[in-house]
Amino acid sequence: MNILWQKGPATVHQLLEALPKNPGLAYNSVLTTIRILEKKGYVKHVKDGRAHIYMPLVGQKEATRFEVRNLVSRFFKNSHELLVLNLLEDQNIDAGELKRLTELLESSKLEEKES
């Protein structure tokens, strides 16, 4: 999806060429993945001769939000609090990320009071 969002419409071959070479993926792996994304409604294709040209149907922000909601539903029983607590318990979170989260929480509190 990142390649389609960055470069625009592409064939499977063009997607494969844009992916990192190490580890390399097989053409069929990319084709299978793009077909799954199409079934999920993330991309569509148009025919250009024998080739299929794939293009995104959803923006990156929309797709990210959908997948985060899906993650919260599947793994955290629809609790955003459990997701955040899990993130905060992760030993890999750095001080900058923690500061940014704190700022977002404070900003959210101020907006809530003003409403």
VMD Tcl script that builds the backbone (N, CA, C; Angstrom):
set m [mol new atoms 345]
animate dup $m
set s [atomselect $m all]
$s set {name element resname resid chain x y z} {
  {N N MET 1 A 0.830 -1.189 0.000}
  {CA C MET 1 A 0.000 0.000 0.000}
  {C C MET 1 A 0.872 1.248 0.000}
  {N N ASN 2 A 1.960 1.220 0.760}
  {CA C ASN 2 A 2.812 2.409 0.808}
  {C C ASN 2 A 3.322 2.790 -0.576}
  {N N ILE 3 A 3.645 1.803 -1.371}
  {CA C ILE 3 A 4.139 2.090 -2.719}
  {C C ILE 3 A 3.033 2.733 -3.555}
  {N N LEU 4 A 1.829 2.206 -3.474}
  {CA C LEU 4 A 0.718 2.779 -4.231}
  {C C LEU 4 A 0.404 4.200 -3.760}
  {N N TRP 5 A 0.476 4.428 -2.450}
  {CA C TRP 5 A 0.214 5.769 -1.939}
  {C C TRP 5 A 1.305 6.751 -2.376}
  {N N GLN 6 A 2.536 6.297 -2.418}
  {CA C GLN 6 A 3.654 7.179 -2.766}
  {C C GLN 6 A 3.799 7.386 -4.272}
  {N N LYS 7 A 3.703 6.307 -5.042}
  {CA C LYS 7 A 4.000 6.369 -6.475}
  {C C LYS 7 A 2.772 6.392 -7.361}
  {N N GLY 8 A 1.623 6.022 -6.816}
  {CA C GLY 8 A 0.409 5.987 -7.618}
  {C C GLY 8 A 0.197 4.630 -8.261}
  {N N PRO 9 A -0.721 4.556 -9.225}
  {CA C PRO 9 A -1.086 3.282 -9.844}
  {C C PRO 9 A 0.128 2.510 -10.361}
  {N N ALA 10 A 0.060 1.170 -10.204}
  {CA C ALA 10 A 1.188 0.332 -10.609}
  {C C ALA 10 A 0.723 -1.081 -10.908}
  {N N THR 11 A 1.483 -1.753 -11.737}
  {CA C THR 11 A 1.262 -3.168 -11.994}
  {C C THR 11 A 1.947 -3.968 -10.882}
  {N N VAL 12 A 1.668 -5.258 -10.821}
  {CA C VAL 12 A 2.329 -6.111 -9.831}
  {C C VAL 12 A 3.836 -6.089 -10.061}
  {N N HIS 13 A 4.247 -6.120 -11.312}
  {CA C HIS 13 A 5.682 -6.087 -11.624}
  {C C HIS 13 A 6.317 -4.787 -11.106}
  {N N GLN 14 A 5.645 -3.660 -11.297}
  {CA C GLN 14 A 6.172 -2.384 -10.811}
  {C C GLN 14 A 6.231 -2.346 -9.275}
  {N N LEU 15 A 5.223 -2.938 -8.636}
  {CA C LEU 15 A 5.245 -3.023 -7.176}
  {C C LEU 15 A 6.431 -3.856 -6.708}
  {N N LEU 16 A 6.635 -4.983 -7.362}
  {CA C LEU 16 A 7.738 -5.876 -7.028}
  {C C LEU 16 A 9.084 -5.158 -7.182}
  {N N GLU 17 A 9.224 -4.390 -8.247}
  {CA C GLU 17 A 10.467 -3.642 -8.492}
  {C C GLU 17 A 10.709 -2.578 -7.423}
  {N N ALA 18 A 9.638 -2.012 -6.879}
  {CA C ALA 18 A 9.761 -0.950 -5.878}
  {C C ALA 18 A 10.012 -1.475 -4.468}
  {N N LEU 19 A 9.786 -2.762 -4.254}
  {CA C LEU 19 A 9.989 -3.362 -2.929}
  {C C LEU 19 A 11.475 -3.598 -2.673}
  {N N PRO 20 A 11.874 -3.616 -1.397}
  {CA C PRO 20 A 13.277 -3.911 -1.083}
  {C C PRO 20 A 13.693 -5.268 -1.653}
  {N N LYS 21 A 14.916 -5.337 -2.106}
  {CA C LYS 21 A 15.415 -6.570 -2.732}
  {C C LYS 21 A 15.829 -7.623 -1.711}
  {N N ASN 22 A 16.064 -7.189 -0.483}
  {CA C ASN 22 A 16.496 -8.136 0.537}
  {C C ASN 22 A 15.593 -8.002 1.748}
  {N N PRO 23 A 14.781 -8.952 2.101}
  {CA C PRO 23 A 14.607 -10.200 1.365}
  {C C PRO 23 A 13.683 -9.976 0.166}
  {N N GLY 24 A 14.010 -10.586 -0.917}
  {CA C GLY 24 A 13.200 -10.469 -2.112}
  {C C GLY 24 A 11.914 -11.265 -2.003}
  {N N LEU 25 A 10.866 -10.756 -2.608}
  {CA C LEU 25 A 9.587 -11.470 -2.635}
  {C C LEU 25 A 9.334 -12.024 -4.023}
  {N N ALA 26 A 8.604 -13.097 -4.086}
  {CA C ALA 26 A 8.233 -13.687 -5.366}
  {C C ALA 26 A 7.066 -12.895 -5.966}
  {N N TYR 27 A 6.983 -12.892 -7.272}
  {CA C TYR 27 A 5.890 -12.234 -7.983}
  {C C TYR 27 A 4.542 -12.705 -7.445}
  {N N ASN 28 A 4.399 -14.025 -7.260}
  {CA C ASN 28 A 3.125 -14.579 -6.791}
  {C C ASN 28 A 2.763 -14.100 -5.383}
  {N N SER 29 A 3.756 -13.851 -4.545}
  {CA C SER 29 A 3.491 -13.335 -3.198}
  {C C SER 29 A 2.907 -11.925 -3.269}
  {N N VAL 30 A 3.473 -11.108 -4.127}
  {CA C VAL 30 A 2.970 -9.740 -4.296}
  {C C VAL 30 A 1.575 -9.774 -4.917}
  {N N LEU 31 A 1.387 -10.626 -5.907}
  {CA C LEU 31 A 0.083 -10.763 -6.553}
  {C C LEU 31 A -0.982 -11.211 -5.551}
  {N N THR 32 A -0.664 -12.191 -4.732}
  {CA C THR 32 A -1.612 -12.674 -3.719}
  {C C THR 32 A -1.969 -11.560 -2.746}
  {N N THR 33 A -0.967 -10.823 -2.294}
  {CA C THR 33 A -1.200 -9.734 -1.341}
  {C C THR 33 A -2.074 -8.650 -1.953}
  {N N ILE 34 A -1.801 -8.260 -3.184}
  {CA C ILE 34 A -2.579 -7.183 -3.809}
  {C C ILE 34 A -4.014 -7.637 -4.067}
  {N N ARG 35 A -4.205 -8.914 -4.372}
  {CA C ARG 35 A -5.568 -9.437 -4.559}
  {C C ARG 35 A -6.344 -9.446 -3.242}
  {N N ILE 36 A -5.665 -9.768 -2.147}
  {CA C ILE 36 A -6.307 -9.709 -0.829}
  {C C ILE 36 A -6.710 -8.269 -0.514}
  {N N LEU 37 A -5.809 -7.334 -0.789}
  {CA C LEU 37 A -6.124 -5.921 -0.556}
  {C C LEU 37 A -7.305 -5.468 -1.414}
  {N N GLU 38 A -7.396 -6.010 -2.618}
  {CA C GLU 38 A -8.523 -5.669 -3.490}
  {C C GLU 38 A -9.825 -6.235 -2.923}
  {N N LYS 39 A -9.805 -7.475 -2.445}
  {CA C LYS 39 A -11.004 -8.072 -1.846}
  {C C LYS 39 A -11.463 -7.304 -0.626}
  {N N LYS 40 A -10.511 -6.747 0.120}
  {CA C LYS 40 A -10.838 -5.971 1.321}
  {C C LYS 40 A -11.296 -4.551 0.984}
  {N N GLY 41 A -11.181 -4.170 -0.282}
  {CA C GLY 41 A -11.638 -2.846 -0.688}
  {C C GLY 41 A -10.601 -1.746 -0.571}
  {N N TYR 42 A -9.342 -2.107 -0.389}
  {CA C TYR 42 A -8.279 -1.112 -0.280}
  {C C TYR 42 A -7.770 -0.645 -1.632}
  {N N VAL 43 A -7.805 -1.529 -2.622}
  {CA C VAL 43 A -7.330 -1.185 -3.965}
  {C C VAL 43 A -8.334 -1.686 -5.003}
  {N N LYS 44 A -8.193 -1.155 -6.209}
  {CA C LYS 44 A -8.949 -1.673 -7.349}
  {C C LYS 44 A -7.981 -1.765 -8.520}
  {N N HIS 45 A -8.424 -2.456 -9.559}
  {CA C HIS 45 A -7.570 -2.524 -10.740}
  {C C HIS 45 A -8.366 -2.166 -11.989}
  {N N VAL 46 A -7.621 -1.709 -12.973}
  {CA C VAL 46 A -8.164 -1.511 -14.313}
  {C C VAL 46 A -7.257 -2.288 -15.253}
  {N N LYS 47 A -7.844 -2.773 -16.333}
  {CA C LYS 47 A -7.061 -3.527 -17.303}
  {C C LYS 47 A -6.446 -2.572 -18.320}
  {N N ASP 48 A -5.207 -2.838 -18.632}
  {CA C ASP 48 A -4.499 -2.109 -19.677}
  {C C ASP 48 A -3.852 -3.166 -20.558}
  {N N GLY 49 A -4.606 -3.597 -21.573}
  {CA C GLY 49 A -4.162 -4.733 -22.369}
  {C C GLY 49 A -4.257 -5.977 -21.506}
  {N N ARG 50 A -3.145 -6.664 -21.363}
  {CA C ARG 50 A -3.128 -7.860 -20.522}
  {C C ARG 50 A -2.783 -7.538 -19.068}
  {N N ALA 51 A -2.268 -6.357 -18.829}
  {CA C ALA 51 A -1.822 -6.000 -17.480}
  {C C ALA 51 A -2.976 -5.462 -16.632}
  {N N HIS 52 A -2.881 -5.698 -15.346}
  {CA C HIS 52 A -3.781 -5.083 -14.375}
  {C C HIS 52 A -3.007 -3.959 -13.692}
  {N N ILE 53 A -3.608 -2.784 -13.668}
  {CA C ILE 53 A -2.988 -1.655 -12.985}
  {C C ILE 53 A -3.779 -1.414 -11.709}
  {N N TYR 54 A -3.090 -1.489 -10.582}
  {CA C TYR 54 A -3.726 -1.360 -9.273}
  {C C TYR 54 A -3.571 0.061 -8.751}
  {N N MET 55 A -4.629 0.532 -8.094}
  {CA C MET 55 A -4.605 1.872 -7.506}
  {C C MET 55 A -5.328 1.856 -6.171}
  {N N PRO 56 A -4.886 2.705 -5.249}
  {CA C PRO 56 A -5.522 2.720 -3.928}
  {C C PRO 56 A -6.927 3.308 -3.988}
  {N N LEU 57 A -7.820 2.738 -3.190}
  {CA C LEU 57 A -9.180 3.268 -3.055}
  {C C LEU 57 A -9.346 4.060 -1.762}
  {N N VAL 58 A -8.451 3.836 -0.815}
  {CA C VAL 58 A -8.511 4.542 0.463}
  {C C VAL 58 A -7.177 5.224 0.719}
  {N N GLY 59 A -7.237 6.322 1.429}
  {CA C GLY 59 A -6.026 7.038 1.794}
  {C C GLY 59 A -5.323 6.367 2.952}
  {N N GLN 60 A -4.097 6.758 3.165}
  {CA C GLN 60 A -3.289 6.152 4.216}
  {C C GLN 60 A -3.889 6.409 5.598}
  {N N LYS 61 A -4.357 7.605 5.843}
  {CA C LYS 61 A -4.920 7.942 7.153}
  {C C LYS 61 A -6.172 7.110 7.438}
  {N N GLU 62 A -7.040 7.006 6.444}
  {CA C GLU 62 A -8.273 6.214 6.590}
  {C C GLU 62 A -7.954 4.743 6.842}
  {N N ALA 63 A -7.025 4.190 6.087}
  {CA C ALA 63 A -6.653 2.780 6.249}
  {C C ALA 63 A -6.023 2.531 7.616}
  {N N THR 64 A -5.184 3.450 8.048}
  {CA C THR 64 A -4.543 3.308 9.355}
  {C C THR 64 A -5.577 3.313 10.464}
  {N N ARG 65 A -6.500 4.250 10.409}
  {CA C ARG 65 A -7.535 4.318 11.447}
  {C C ARG 65 A -8.393 3.060 11.466}
  {N N PHE 66 A -8.754 2.556 10.296}
  {CA C PHE 66 A -9.550 1.332 10.229}
  {C C PHE 66 A -8.800 0.168 10.869}
  {N N GLU 67 A -7.524 0.031 10.525}
  {CA C GLU 67 A -6.752 -1.094 11.039}
  {C C GLU 67 A -6.490 -0.963 12.538}
  {N N VAL 68 A -6.321 0.250 13.046}
  {CA C VAL 68 A -6.157 0.427 14.493}
  {C C VAL 68 A -7.445 0.040 15.206}
  {N N ARG 69 A -8.598 0.459 14.669}
  {CA C ARG 69 A -9.878 0.058 15.264}
  {C C ARG 69 A -10.016 -1.460 15.254}
  {N N ASN 70 A -9.597 -2.090 14.169}
  {CA C ASN 70 A -9.640 -3.544 14.061}
  {C C ASN 70 A -8.728 -4.186 15.115}
  {N N LEU 71 A -7.543 -3.644 15.282}
  {CA C LEU 71 A -6.593 -4.140 16.276}
  {C C LEU 71 A -7.170 -4.017 17.690}
  {N N VAL 72 A -7.745 -2.854 18.003}
  {CA C VAL 72 A -8.334 -2.635 19.331}
  {C C VAL 72 A -9.473 -3.622 19.565}
  {N N SER 73 A -10.271 -3.847 18.547}
  {CA C SER 73 A -11.391 -4.777 18.665}
  {C C SER 73 A -10.913 -6.206 18.885}
  {N N ARG 74 A -9.958 -6.652 18.094}
  {CA C ARG 74 A -9.521 -8.047 18.129}
  {C C ARG 74 A -8.670 -8.394 19.335}
  {N N PHE 75 A -7.785 -7.495 19.739}
  {CA C PHE 75 A -6.811 -7.843 20.767}
  {C C PHE 75 A -7.026 -7.162 22.112}
  {N N PHE 76 A -7.829 -6.093 22.138}
  {CA C PHE 76 A -7.964 -5.324 23.371}
  {C C PHE 76 A -9.421 -5.139 23.793}
  {N N LYS 77 A -10.290 -6.015 23.322}
  {CA C LYS 77 A -11.702 -6.025 23.725}
  {C C LYS 77 A -12.348 -4.650 23.591}
  {N N ASN 78 A -12.044 -3.966 22.498}
  {CA C ASN 78 A -12.571 -2.630 22.205}
  {C C ASN 78 A -12.160 -1.583 23.233}
  {N N SER 79 A -11.081 -1.807 23.928}
  {CA C SER 79 A -10.606 -0.868 24.941}
  {C C SER 79 A -9.363 -0.137 24.448}
  {N N HIS 80 A -9.529 1.142 24.163}
  {CA C HIS 80 A -8.377 1.956 23.769}
  {C C HIS 80 A -7.398 2.090 24.938}
  {N N GLU 81 A -7.959 2.095 26.150}
  {CA C GLU 81 A -7.118 2.187 27.343}
  {C C GLU 81 A -6.155 1.009 27.415}
  {N N LEU 82 A -6.660 -0.213 27.160}
  {CA C LEU 82 A -5.786 -1.390 27.192}
  {C C LEU 82 A -4.698 -1.304 26.121}
  {N N LEU 83 A -5.028 -0.763 24.966}
  {CA C LEU 83 A -4.034 -0.589 23.912}
  {C C LEU 83 A -2.937 0.355 24.384}
  {N N VAL 84 A -3.324 1.503 24.924}
  {CA C VAL 84 A -2.342 2.492 25.377}
  {C C VAL 84 A -1.499 1.928 26.524}
  {N N LEU 85 A -2.141 1.250 27.470}
  {CA C LEU 85 A -1.385 0.655 28.572}
  {C C LEU 85 A -0.378 -0.365 28.058}
  {N N ASN 86 A -0.778 -1.154 27.074}
  {CA C ASN 86 A 0.131 -2.130 26.479}
  {C C ASN 86 A 1.320 -1.427 25.833}
  {N N LEU 87 A 1.054 -0.330 25.144}
  {CA C LEU 87 A 2.139 0.428 24.510}
  {C C LEU 87 A 3.083 1.014 25.554}
  {N N LEU 88 A 2.504 1.532 26.627}
  {CA C LEU 88 A 3.326 2.147 27.669}
  {C C LEU 88 A 4.167 1.119 28.416}
  {N N GLU 89 A 3.685 -0.111 28.517}
  {CA C GLU 89 A 4.434 -1.175 29.183}
  {C C GLU 89 A 5.571 -1.707 28.318}
  {N N ASP 90 A 5.536 -1.398 27.034}
  {CA C ASP 90 A 6.576 -1.856 26.113}
  {C C ASP 90 A 7.900 -1.170 26.467}
  {N N GLN 91 A 8.921 -1.947 26.657}
  {CA C GLN 91 A 10.224 -1.411 27.043}
  {C C GLN 91 A 10.908 -0.631 25.910}
  {N N ASN 92 A 10.413 -0.754 24.685}
  {CA C ASN 92 A 11.055 -0.108 23.545}
  {C C ASN 92 A 10.586 1.317 23.302}
  {N N ILE 93 A 9.619 1.799 24.067}
  {CA C ILE 93 A 9.131 3.159 23.864}
  {C C ILE 93 A 10.188 4.133 24.398}
  {N N ASP 94 A 10.543 5.131 23.575}
  {CA C ASP 94 A 11.591 6.045 24.012}
  {C C ASP 94 A 10.991 7.297 24.653}
  {N N ALA 95 A 11.840 8.095 25.256}
  {CA C ALA 95 A 11.403 9.274 26.008}
  {C C ALA 95 A 10.665 10.272 25.105}
  {N N GLY 96 A 11.108 10.415 23.860}
  {CA C GLY 96 A 10.455 11.333 22.927}
  {C C GLY 96 A 9.026 10.904 22.616}
  {N N GLU 97 A 8.839 9.615 22.397}
  {CA C GLU 97 A 7.493 9.094 22.129}
  {C C GLU 97 A 6.598 9.261 23.354}
  {N N LEU 98 A 7.142 8.988 24.519}
  {CA C LEU 98 A 6.380 9.133 25.754}
  {C C LEU 98 A 5.988 10.595 25.977}
  {N N LYS 99 A 6.898 11.500 25.696}
  {CA C LYS 99 A 6.604 12.934 25.833}
  {C C LYS 99 A 5.482 13.335 24.873}
  {N N ARG 100 A 5.550 12.873 23.645}
  {CA C ARG 100 A 4.519 13.188 22.642}
  {C C ARG 100 A 3.150 12.652 23.083}
  {N N LEU 101 A 3.107 11.438 23.611}
  {CA C LEU 101 A 1.850 10.872 24.114}
  {C C LEU 101 A 1.291 11.708 25.257}
  {N N THR 102 A 2.162 12.130 26.157}
  {CA C THR 102 A 1.734 12.966 27.279}
  {C C THR 102 A 1.152 14.284 26.770}
  {N N GLU 103 A 1.806 14.887 25.782}
  {CA C GLU 103 A 1.311 16.145 25.202}
  {C C GLU 103 A -0.056 15.953 24.552}
  {N N LEU 104 A -0.228 14.843 23.859}
  {CA C LEU 104 A -1.517 14.563 23.226}
  {C C LEU 104 A -2.622 14.388 24.257}
  {N N LEU 105 A -2.302 13.706 25.345}
  {CA C LEU 105 A -3.286 13.517 26.416}
  {C C LEU 105 A -3.656 14.843 27.059}
  {N N GLU 106 A -2.672 15.680 27.312}
  {CA C GLU 106 A -2.936 16.995 27.902}
  {C C GLU 106 A -3.762 17.854 26.959}
  {N N SER 107 A -3.442 17.820 25.686}
  {CA C SER 107 A -4.193 18.574 24.683}
  {C C SER 107 A -5.635 18.096 24.616}
  {N N SER 108 A -5.815 16.789 24.696}
  {CA C SER 108 A -7.153 16.206 24.667}
  {C C SER 108 A -7.961 16.632 25.883}
  {N N LYS 109 A -7.314 16.700 27.044}
  {CA C LYS 109 A -7.993 17.148 28.267}
  {C C LYS 109 A -8.460 18.596 28.137}
  {N N LEU 110 A -7.604 19.451 27.574}
  {CA C LEU 110 A -7.976 20.853 27.392}
  {C C LEU 110 A -9.150 21.002 26.436}
  {N N GLU 111 A -9.137 20.262 25.339}
  {CA C GLU 111 A -10.246 20.322 24.385}
  {C C GLU 111 A -11.546 19.844 25.018}
  {N N GLU 112 A -11.460 18.811 25.865}
  {CA C GLU 112 A -12.641 18.279 26.533}
  {C C GLU 112 A -13.234 19.307 27.491}
  {N N LYS 113 A -12.383 20.026 28.226}
  {CA C LYS 113 A -12.850 21.050 29.164}
  {C C LYS 113 A -13.518 22.214 28.438}
  {N N GLU 114 A -12.986 22.565 27.246}
  {CA C GLU 114 A -13.520 23.683 26.477}
  {C C GLU 114 A -14.846 23.353 25.812}
  {N N SER 115 A -15.154 22.086 25.669}
  {CA C SER 115 A -16.389 21.671 24.988}
  {C C SER 115 A -17.603 21.767 25.863}
}
mol reanalyze $m
mol bondsrecalc $m
mol representation Tube
mol addrep $m
